[in-house]
């Protein structure tokens, strides 16, 4: 009788599936609206995958801020932030979930 051993093929397939799930669960977008020739508003949103309190690829709020700042537009000013919070259930969702964040604000010099 052969001793029971974990199958490496199955373990590799599970690792690949977990990696693909993490990659599919994280996404981001940024939208800029011009109000004048030198100013406007922006909305940046991001989603990240959480497993055992690790947010992959990075925390959603950080990704949303980075996307807005990577635009290179002058005088970015954040006016509101929204991050998903589930109250009492947050500790359960730290095990396996998806988080989202939205950052809104203005950019440029609106003038007088």
Secondary structure, 3 states (H helix, E strand, C coil): CCCCCCCHHHHHHHHHHHHHHHHHHCEEEEEEEECCCCEEEEEEEEEEEEECCEEECCCHHHHHHHHHHCCCCCCCEEEEEEECCCHHHHHHHCCEEEEEEEEEEEEECCCC
